[in-house]
Amino acid sequence: MSVGEVKVGLRAATEAALHGRDTLDRASAGAKAASAAAEAILNDSQNEDVKTVQQALLAADAEVEPTRRRFVTIAERATRYLNQLG
């Protein structure tokens, strides 16, 4: 693999990581809006299924920021390596 091919791969990786971050951001915003609407309707529900879903949504929300940071870190590292290659 040539240096040029590595550079192309690094640019593609950076673009993919940033696209992934943007997609995650859009999905997260939609999920938050849906969760807020559901919470307004199901607030104080004692139904076990509702409680299970609410816990799952909280757990998923807790993963958004760490995942977002991973996308950003990948893009930063790929860009840094690309810059080192010249």
Steps between C-alpha positions, in 0.01 A plus 500: 500500500641838401505813713243650263268206557542535876411869474186419303405246766562747781289765330221248455527394864480861614198566281328182618564583866361852462201365309445247777514776761247708307268201456526422870420862585187495283387164637562615855298817450210301357518245781504773763193663349318166482605414854376833631164450329472147637597616847229765493242234415630220720621702797458313830389181326532191717493264202813283501538517121495879512760501777718261301482721190574812704810334647613388154461853368704639789771241440510580127518873572797441730690345208449791260776731623770230537417375150508854364843552657623181332397629158675832566813327629518278191471803272763694695748212503454423132545868415810525718653196334410637158675828586807310618518325165507837330 
